[in-house]
Amino acid sequence: MPSFLARISLNYSFAQEKLTDQAEFWNDVRDAITEPYGTKLLSWRFTFATFSLYTDTKEECKKILRNAWEKVFPKTDAISSILVTEDNGDNISKAFRTLYSSYYGVTEYQQLATELRAAVPELVSHGATSVLRNQNYLFAIDSGCGFTALISSLGDLLHELNIYDKSEFKTRKYYYEFKIGAEDEDEYSTSASVINKLYESKEKNPYTIIGIDISYYLQDGKTDELRRFIRRLEDYQDNFVFAFRIPFLEKDALKKVVDTVSDMALVRTVQVPPLHECVMIETFWNVLLNNGYSPDSSLVDVLIERVHQEKKDGRYYGFKTATKIAHEVILKKSLDTARKRDNDEDFSSTTIDKEDLAEYAVSGKQEASGYEELSKLIGMESITERIKEIIAQVKIAAKNEKLDHPCIHMRFVGSPGTGKTTVARIIGQILKQEGILRKGGFFEYKARDLVAEYVGQTTVKTSTICRDAYGSVLFLDEAYSLYEGTSFENDFGKEAITALVSEMENHREDMLVIMAGYTDEMEYLMKANPGLRSRMPYVLTFPNYTKEQLFDIFMQMVKKHFEYTKDLETVAKDFFMNLSDEYLASKEFANARFVRNLYERTWSKAALRVSLAGETTIVLQKEDFIAASEEKEFNEKIMVEHRIGF
């Protein structure tokens, strides 16, 4: 009876529900295979497992595994695919054990590899293996999601399949990689330099597969340039297999690229979607385990939050980001262990839990209820009442089948520093407590973060950001920046708004989108898409703080952290009371943000004073506040003169 290797892949929604049990259920699936099939559970993570078993056929292997799953999870449609290949103990079987067990989030590539291996015997029987040398590949995969690893794997696979003569097999290297770009950018290759390299390599230093990033050609007006480049590659088709890379695009944009490339080359498309957070956790888990540490399920939520923070600055590198985080945690754990041992503490744990990632938990869990947190905010009485009204309406609609479930998406309008972000964060907590949102998390982005570089990429990026926020709050600051008026038709902001409106409708009961910005600009934004206004029925207006409220906010910050002299309170009150109404109403004034900056500068002055005096206890004094308030950033007279001079 032949031996087979099988990989079961799960859909991400099921995997995400099971994160905290560390996928131990795979042992139950293995135990549910009662017949003597010699079944072994070789490896498993959250989204997949790899089995070895003896059966008569591949189809029987799939049937056995599906039946076992049904016994453990009856009527649960969680399996997205089952891939099966021979397990003969030869080199190619070993390569597939690695491919099935150590590659995450690349199901289409694993499917491709499985099909190639199955097709080779048929091609050999007809003497047609040369066909594989003319098969090229187009990978739709974002930067950092493993393109280099995949073409290296593909080059290895093509070697093992002997698509070139055995005499060439020993001399050929696996892969070489290029990235096409502008001629004045040194880190990129031009089309001419790629052709020159191919000419040199086909005799002196042949490669099996050539990876070429052609994202450069996705810019407007470069389609013909791409066609010319592909046509020039035809001369080298017998010498190399080409694997092209573009970002992951929405369907129509991808089809245009595929049509252009396939006009002149035989191309198989392989899509690798943006990495799901389950895949990122699998990568983190693997790095820890490979370095002798045991991850605990308690760190899942903190790890997810850290990944989201990495995404926010627009410099997110997929697998590299997960690996970087894992290395940071391992290093911190080793330093903590060494320190405790130096202090003669009995400490030898290799388990990494949420305490080891505590410093990465940006928001943390609040002990008080959302309403209690809201009540602590100065000047938010009217906002609080409006939020209570909205939540009461949503709860009643949810219980009454005759009423449509209202869209809960909101617009927050007002000047900077008026508490929009703080209130949005608290609303997520309240909606979770009220059972309206599953998670109640908070995802904050600048609106332009939804916009990508190429046509078809923005839709994917927007949808990916929304996917992270399912069950939570997605807060988009400076939302009006998506609509640039006359330049709108040539800007990908339109694509972002269209994708966002679709997500807001499809997940109206499972995600709260809050757009924030100035009142007039936000009203103008509503013209960008006919469905935008109707999907954001709730408008919360955040007025500027009064002078008294600004002073109260400042003293609230002081009292929370420091002791202070009475004259500091007096001089601070005089400062805020003397700010002009014109200055407070200007767009340059940042309200509570202005107050926080002044507070931090004040205690910074106090810290310097105490340090120079050789003391350790900080007591804020009048002189500290005066020194801080006289700096240009806080001096109204200087700032007004600067604006006039400008």
N, C-alpha and C positions, 0 to 999 in steps of 0.2 A: 504494500500500500504506500503510495507516494506521500512525501511530507510537503506541507504548504506553510507559507508565511502569510499571515493576514493582519491587516490594519483596519480597526474600526474607528471611524471619525464621528464625533458627536456635533450636533448643532450648538452654537455658542450660548443660546439662551438656557438650555439644559445644563451645560457645563458651569455657567455662572451661578446657577442655583446651588450647585454642589461644591463650590469652591472650598467651603470650610471643612468638609469631610475628607479633603485631600484625595478624592477619587478612590477611596478604599473599596467602593462598590465593585470595582473591577475584579476583586477576589471572589465576590459573590457570583459574578457572571462566569468566571472560570469554574467554580464549584458546581454551577448549574449544568455543566456539560457532563452528563452521567455515564454516557457510553465510553468504552475504552479507546478513546481516540489519541491517547498520549499527549493530551493538551498541556501546553505550558504557557503561562502568562509571562512574556519576556520583558515587557516594559509598559508603563502606563503613566499618564499625566491627567490633567483635567479634561482635555478635549479628545483624547485618543487612547487606544491600547493596542499593543502588538501581541499576537498569539502565534504559537507554533502548534500544528496538529496534523495527524495522519488521517486522510480521507481519500476517497476514490477520485473525486473531481473537485474543481474549484467551486462549482455551483453548490455541491454538497457542503463544502466548507462554509460558504456563506450562509446556507440554510441552518447549519448547526449553530453558528454564532448568533443568528437572529432569534432562533428558538430559545437559546440560553438567555439572551437579553430580555425576551418577552416574559420568561419565568421570573426574572428579578424585577423588571419594570413593566408589568402588563399594561397594554394600551398606552404606551408612552412612545410617541413618534420622535425619538431623540437621535436616531442614527442617521447621519447625513450621507455616509458612504462606507462600503467595505471593499478594500482592495486585497486581492489574493495573487500570489506568485509562487513559483516553485521554490523549494528550500532544499537544494541538493548538496549543500556544504561546499560548493565551489566558490571562486572569487566573486562572481557576480551575485551569488546568493548572500555572501557576506556584505557586499555593497548595499543590497536591498535591506538587510537587517539594520544597517545604519540609516538608510534613507527613511524607512518606516518608523524608526524609533527616535531619531535625533533631529528630525526636521519638523518644525511646527508651522501651522498656518499656510501651508503650500500644497493643499490637496490636489489642485489641478496639475502641478508638476509631478507629484507622486503618481497620479493617474497616467500622465504622459509616459513616465518611465516604465510603468507596468505594461502599458500597451506596446511600447517599443520592444521590450523583452519578449512579449508574446508573439510579436510579428516576425522576429528574426528567423525562427525555423521555417516559416512559410516562405520568406524571401530567399533563404539559403536553398530551399528545394527547387526554386525557379532560377537560381543564379542571379538574383536581382538585388543583392545587398547594396549595390551602388546607388539605389534609390535613396537610401538613408543619407548618402553624402550630398544629395541635392535638396534634402529637407532642411529648411531653416526655421528659426523660431522667433516669435515676437513676444517678449515678456512685458506685460503691463504690470509694473511693480514700482512702488515708491522707493525713493532713496532710503537706505537703511533697513530695508526689508529682506535683504539677502540675495540680491542679484548675483554678486560675485560668487557666493557659495553655491548657487544653483547652476551657474554655467560651469563651475569647477566640477560639480557632481555630474552634470550632463557630459562633459568631456571625458570623465572617468568611465561613465556608462558606455559611451560610444567606443572607447578603447576596448572595454571588455566584450562588446558585441562584435569587435573585429570588422568595423566598416571599411577599414583600409587594409591593404595587403599586409600579411604578417611581417614582411621585411620592413615595412614602414612603421609597424606598430611599435617597435622598440625605440625608434628614433624620434617619434613624434612626442611633443609636449602636449599637455592637456588643453590649456586655454591661454588666451591673451586678451586684454581688455582695453578698449578705447572709449573716450568720451568726446563727441563732436561738439565744437563750440566756435565762438568768434575767433578770428585770426589773431586779434591783439590780446588774447587771454592765454597766458603761458601754460596754465594748468589743463587746457583743452587741446585736442587734436583737430586739425583741419581735415576736410575730406581728402585733400591732396596728400597730406602726410600719412593718412591711413592707407591710401593706395600704395604709396612708396614702401611702407612697412610690409604690406602684404607681398609686394613684388620681391623684396629682399628675403622674406621668410619662407616663401613657397619652396625654395631650393635649399637654403642654408640652415634654416631653423623652423621646420614646419610645425604647425600646431593643428590640433584636432578641431577646436572650436574657437571662434573669434567673437568676443562680446563687444558690442558697439552701442553706446548710449546715444540715441538719435533724438532725444528730447528737444534739442536745439531746433530741429526742423518743424516743431509744432507751432512756432511763431507764425503770425500772419504773413502770407506771401512767400513761404519757403517750401511749398508743396512740390513745385517743379524742381527746385534744388535737391529735394529728397529723391525724386525720381531719377535725376541725373546720377546721383551718388549710387543708388541701388543698381542702376544700369552698369556702372563701372565695376561693380562687384561681380558681375556675371563672368568676367574673365578668370575669376579665382574660385568659382563654384566647385570645380573638381578638386581643388586643393584644400578648401576649408568648409566647415559648417559655420554659418553665421547665426548669432543670437542677438537680436536687437532689443534694446530696452527703451521704454517710454514710461511715464508715470501711469498709475492706475487711473483710467478715465471712465466717464459715464458712457453708456452703450453707443450712442450715436457718434460721439467724438472718436471712440475707439474704432468703430467701423470705417470711418474715413481714413484713418491711418492704415488699417489692415488692407483696405482696398488699394491704397496707393502702393504699398510695399508688394502686395500679391500680384499686381499687374505685371511685375517682372521677375518674381521669385516665388518658389513654392514655400509657403509659410504656415506654420502651426502656431496659433495664439495660445499663450499660457497666462492666465490672470492670477495675480496674487493680491487679494484685497488688503486694504490698510489693516495693520495688525490689531486684532481685538485684544482687549485687556486680559482675557484669559490666556492668550498666547504669550503676552508679555510676562505674565506670572509664571507660566511654564518655563520660559527662558530663565527667569530669576531663580526658580526652584532648581533647575538643572545646574546652574553655575554653583549654587550653594552645595548641592549634593556632590558634584564633581570635586569640590574642594574640601570635603570631609565635614560639612556642617549639615544639620538637620533643620529644615524650615518648619515652623509651627503654623497651624492654620490661623492663629490669632493675628498674624501680621498682614493678612490679605487686604483688609480695608485700608490700612495705612499705606501699603504698597501701591494700591490703586490710586490713592490720593496723590502720592509722590509722582506717579507716572503722569497724571493729569497736570500737575504743576510743571513738569518738564515740557508738556505739549504747549503750554500757554505762551511761551516766548517765541514760538515759531521756529525754534531750532530743535526739532525732535528727530531722532535718528534710529527709531525702531529698535531692532535687536541690540544695537550698540548702547542705547539708553538703558535698557533692562540690564545688560551686562555691567555697565558702569555703576548702576545703583547697587547691584549685587557685590561688586568689588569694594565699594565704599563701606557697605555693611560688614563684610568679612574683615576688612582692615580695622574698623571700629571695634568689632567683637574681639579680635586678637589683642588690640591695645588694652581694652578693658580687662581681659583675662590676665594679661601680663601685669597690669597695675594691681589687681587684686591679689595675685600671687606674691608680688613684692611686699604687699602689706600683710603677708602671712594669712590671707583669707583662704578658706577651703573652697576653691572654685575651679571646676573643670568642665563645665557644661559646654557642649558643642551645639546645643539647640538655639536657634535664632527665632525670637518671638517679637511681638509688637513693641516691647520695651527697647529692643535694639534698634527699632526704627522710630522711636518716639520723637526724636528731633526733626523728623521729616513730616510729621503730622501737622500741617499748616493750620487747619481750622480747629481740629480737636472737637470733642463732644462737649456741649454745654450742659451743665448740671441743671440750670434753671429752665423752665418752660419757655417756649417762644414768646408767649404773651408777656411773661415776666421780663424777658430780655428787652422786649419792645417798650415796656413801661419805664425802663431805665434811661431811655433816650430822651434827651431834652428837645422840646418843641415838636414832638411827634403825636400829639393828642388827636388831631384831625385825621392823620394818616392811620393811626391805630383803629379809629372808629370805622374808617372806610374798609380796612382789611377785614374787620369783623363782619361787616355787611356782605362783602364778597364771599367769604368762606361760608357764611350762613346760607347764602343763595346756592352755592355749589353743593352743599350737603343736602339741602332739601331736594334739589334736582336729581341728585344721585339716588335718592330713596323713592322718588315718584316716577313710575314708568311712563306716565303721560307727558312728562316734561323732557325736553331734549337736554342732554348734558351740555352745559355752556362751555365755550372756550374760556380757559382761565388765564390765557396769555395777557400780559399787561404792558402798558407804557408808563415809564417813570420820567416825568419831565421836570426840569429845573436846572439851576446852576450847579457847577462842580462843588463838591464838599457839603452838600445839603443832606447827606445821609442815604442816598439812593442805594449804594452798594451794601451798606450795613443792613438796611431794611430788607433788601432782596435776600440776603443770606438768612435772616431770621424767618422770613416767609417760608422758605423751604423747610425749616424746622417745624413751624406751625402746621404746615400742610401734611407733614408726615405724622405728627401727633394727632391730627384730625382724621387720618386714614385716607387722605386724598392723593398723596404721592407715596410711592413705595419706599423710596430711599431718603428723600429730603436733602440730598447733597446739593452742592453749590459749585457751578462751573462758570467762571468769569473770563470773558474774552473781550478784546477790542473788536468791534464789528468787522474791521478790515482783515482780521485774522481768518475770516471765512473765505477770503478771496485768495485764489492760487495764481500760478504763473501762466497757465495755458488754458485754452478753451476746453471744456469738458473735465478739467481737473477741479474746478471750484465746486461743482455739484458734489463730487466725491468728498472733498474736504469738508464742506458744510454738513453733509449727511453723517460723516464720521464724528464730527464734533457733537452733533445732535444725538447720535447713538450713545455716546458716553454719558449724556445727560438724561437718558430715559429714566423716568422715576424721580427726577430731580429738577433743579432750577438751572436754566441756562440764561446767564445775564450778559447782555451785549451792550457794552458802553460805547458812546459816540456812534450810535446806530445810524445816524444821518449820513455818516461817511460812506455808506453803501450807495447813496444816490447823489451823483455829482452833476445833476442837471444836464447841460448840453453835451457833456462828455459821456453820458450814461450809456449810450448805445455802443461805445467803444471800450466800455469798462466791464470787468467781470463781476462788478457789484450787482448787476442785473441778474446774472446767473445765480449768485449767492442768495438774493432775495427770493427768486423763483423756487430754489431748492428748499429754502427755509420755510416758505409758505406751505409747501407740500408736507414737510415734516410737522409743522404746527397743526395741520389738519389731521394727518394720519395718527398723531400721538397727542391729540387734544386732551385725553384723559390721563396721560401718563408722562407729561412733561410740561413744565411751565417756562415759557420763553418771556423774558423781560427785556425790553429795549429801553435804553436810557439815553437822554441827551437834552439839549436846550429845547425850550418849548416851541419856538418858531421852526427850527430845523426839523424837529420831530414831526410837526404837522406837514411840512414839505415832503418828508420821507413817505408819508402815507399815500402820496400820489404815484409812488414808484410801481405799485402792483395793485390791481383792483381788489385782490383778496386780502391785502395786508390789514386794512383798517377793520374789516369785519372779524378777523381772527384775533384782534387785540382790542376787545370791547372795553377793557378797564383802563382808565387813565388816572394815575395818582400824581398830583402836582405837589412838588416839594418847594416851598417858599424859601427865600433866603432867611438866614437867622437874624434875629434882632440883635442889637448891641448887648442887651441884657443876657440873651441866650448865649452869645459868644463868650461872654465873661463867665457864665455858669459852666459852660463846657470846659473852659480853661481850668477853673477851680476844681471841677470834678476830676480832671486828669491829675492835678497836683495832689489832691487829698488822697487819691487812690494809691500813690506811690511814695510820697515824701511828707516830712514835717516842713513847716514854713513859718516865717515870721508874719505878724499881723500887717506890717507895713507893705509886704509884698502884695497882699490881697488888695490893699488900698490903691497902690500904684497901678496894679493890673486893671482894676475897675476903671480908674481914670483914663487909662490908655484906650480901652474898648469904648467907653462912653464918648470919647473925643474923635472916634473915627467918623468921617463924613458920610452922609447918606449917599452922596455921589460915588464915593469910593466903594461902599458896600454893594451898590447896585451894578457896578461895572463887571464886565465879563472876566476881567483879570483877577477879581477877588475870589478866593477859593473857600470861603466860609469855614467849615470845621477843619478843613485841611490846612488852612492858614493858621488856625488855632493850634492844631497839633504840632505844626512845624515850630511855632513860637514856643510852645511848651517844651519841646525837645531841645531847642536852642537854649532855653533858660536853664534847664538842669545840666546841660553841657557846660555852660559858664560856671555853674555852681561846682560841678565836678572838678573843673580846672582849678578853681579857687581853693577848694579843699585839698587837692593834691599838692599844690604849691605850699600850702601851710603845714603839710605833713600830717593832716588829719584824715579820718576815715568816714566819719558820719556826715552825711549831706543834709543840711537844713537850707531850704531855698530862702533867699533874702531879696530885698528890694533891689539891691545893686545888680543881682543876677538878671532880674527881669529887665531893668533899664538897659543894661549892656546888650541884651538880646534884641530888645525892641528898637534899638537905634541902628541896627544893621539894615542895609539897603532893602533886604527882602521884606522887612516888616515896617519900614518907615514910609508912611503914606506920602509925605511931602516929596521925598526923593523919587518915589515911584511915579507920582503924578507929573513931576518935572521931566522924568525920563520919557513918559508917553508923549508929552507936548513936544519935547525936543525931537523925538522920532518923527 
